[in-house]
Amino acid sequence: MNRASKIKFIGDKLDELFPDPPIPLDYSDSYTLLVAVVLSAQCTDVRVNIVTKELYKKAKTPKAMVKLGVEKITEIIKPCGLSTTKGKNIFNLSKILVEKYNSEVPRTFEELEALPGVGHKTASVMMIHAFKVPAFPVDTHIHRLAKRWGLSDGSSVEQTEKDLKKIFPECEWEKRHLQIILFGRTYCKALGHKPEQCPICSKL
């Protein structure tokens, strides 16, 4: 299978298995999505959704989150892990949003990445899902599968992002990033992977 045929096969298989991939995090606006993504670092989306359900009962806006305070935030988000760091980041980014952005989440990579606890992947998730600006967030599943499928050399997350942006049309980025995550979780796991049983790896 040549490279063009491989890319078409992967795209077709992803569309077949996950035709309308959902965003796995529960949120109601750009701020609640931002908090959920910050919490999702080294934590499952299922657990994040359980925690944010409780957190958003107490605070769903930057002002309310600042009023809640670091200690209370940290206590509520404890099941997500890294709660001390995440609690401080959520409090501090909320304070910045109130003081600098009139409680609105900024809409540029530069401004997002300047917020506490927000790296390039989180900013990419915000841009593509909250603001519909083309971006291709790369998490551990996408990075692993891109190398496994020979779409990137696996040298860095940054390189994987560049390679996937070249391979898939811009109009597909939102869908593809979600599809590859779901495929990695369902069929193409990091540990105990059996290529012969994988719907994509078995054909490459």
N, C-alpha and C positions, 0 to 999 in steps of 0.2 A: 504494500500500500504506500503510494507516494504521499508527500506532505499535504498537498491540496486535498487528496482523497481522505486522508486521516482527519484533517480539520473538519471537513464536511460530515464525515461519519460521526465524530464526537458531537458536533452541533446537532445533528439529526437525532442522535441517541438521547442527548440531554432534553431536547424538545419532546421526544416521545415519553420519557420517564417523568419529566417535570415541566409540563406545558405552561403552567401558570404558577411559578414558584412564589410562595408567600414570604414576606419579611418575617423572620422568626421572633422578633422582639415586639412586645406590645407597647404602643405609644399613641398619643393623641395629637401631638404637635411637634415642632422641631426641638423644643426644649426637653420634652419628655423622652424623645428619641435620643438626644445627646446624652442625657443622664443614663439611659439604658445601655448605650454603647460603651460608655465609660465603665459601667459596672460589669460588662460582659468580658472584660479582660481576664483570662484564665478562669472562666466560669461558664457553665452551660447556660444557653438561652432559656431553658425551662426554669432554672433556678432564678435567673434574673427576673423573669416575668412574675414569679411568685413574690419576690422581694419588692419589685416596683409597685405591685398592686397595693402592698402595705405602705410603702413610702409615699405614693401619690395620694393616699387618703389624707396624709398629713401635709404634703406640700407638692403642688403641681406647677408652681411658677418659681422663677428665680427669687423673687421677694419672699415668698413663703418658705423657701429652702433656707435662705439666709436667716430668717426668723427662727427656724427650727434649730439651727446651731449645729456645730461640728459633732458634739458628743451624741446628740440624738440621732443624727444622720448615720453616724458610725455604728450605733447600736442596732438600728433597723436593717442596715445592709450587711451585717456581720456574716450571714450565711453565704454571701458571695465571695468571701475570702478577700485578703488584702484590704480589709475594711478601714484600717487606720489611714492608709494612703488614699484610698478611694473617697473616704469621707471628707478628708481635707480638700481633695481636688474638687469634689462636687460643691462643697461650701464655697471655696475660693472662686471657681469659675462662675458660680451663681452671683457672687458679689460683684465680679467684674461685669457680668451682663447687666446687672442693675445700675452700676455706677457709670459704665462706659457706653452701653448699647441700649439704654432705655428698656431693659429686660428682654430684648430681642436677641436671637442667636445670629451672629454675623454670617455673611454668605460668601466669604472668600476663604481659600485655603490658608492664606497667610494669617488672617485674623483667627480662624479656628485653631490652627496649630499653635498659636501663641497662648491659648487657654490652658490652664493646669489640667494635666491628665489627658490631653487631646493630642495624639500623634497623627501621622499622615493617614493611617488606615481609618481611624475614627473620622477624620476630616473628610475622607473620601466617601465614607458611608453617609455622612450628613449631606454632602454635595449631591450625590446621586439620588438618595431616597427622600430627603427633606426638601431639596431645592431643584431637583431634576436637572442638575448640571452634570454633563458627562464625566464619569470617574469610574475607576475599576478597583475597588477595595480588594486587597489581597490578604487573606488570613492564612492560618497554617494549613488548612485543607486545600485551598487553591494553590498555595506554594508547593505543597507535596504532589498534588495531582499534575500540575503543569510539568514538573520534572519527570514524574512517572510516565506521563504520556509523550514525553519528548517535545513539549511545546516551549520549554525553556531549560536552561542548563542548571537551574537550581542554585546558582552562585549567590544570589541575594533576592530578597523580596522586591527590591527596587527593579532588578532586572526582569523578574517574573512579570511585574506590572507592565513594564515597557513592552515585553514580548507579547503578552496577551492583548494589549491595546492595538498592536499591529495585526494580530491574527484575526480578531473579531471586529466587525464593523461597530462604529460608535453607537449606533442605535440598538445594538444587542448587549452592551456592557452591563446594564442594570440586571437584565435577565440572566446573562451568563454567569455573573459572579454569584448570584443566588443558587443557580442550578448546580454549579460545581461544588459549592459548599454542601448542598443537600446530597449530591452524589457521593462525595467523600465521606459523609456521615453514614450513609446507608449501604453503599456497595464497596467503597474503596478506602478502607480504614488504614490508619498508620500501622497498627499492630495486628498480626495474624492475617494479613492480607493474602488471599489466594487468587492470583491472577487468572487462573483458569475458570474461576467462578464469577469473575467480574464482567458485567455486560460490555465494558469498553476495553479493559486490559486484555481480555481473552481474544479480542479481534485484532489487536494492533501487532 
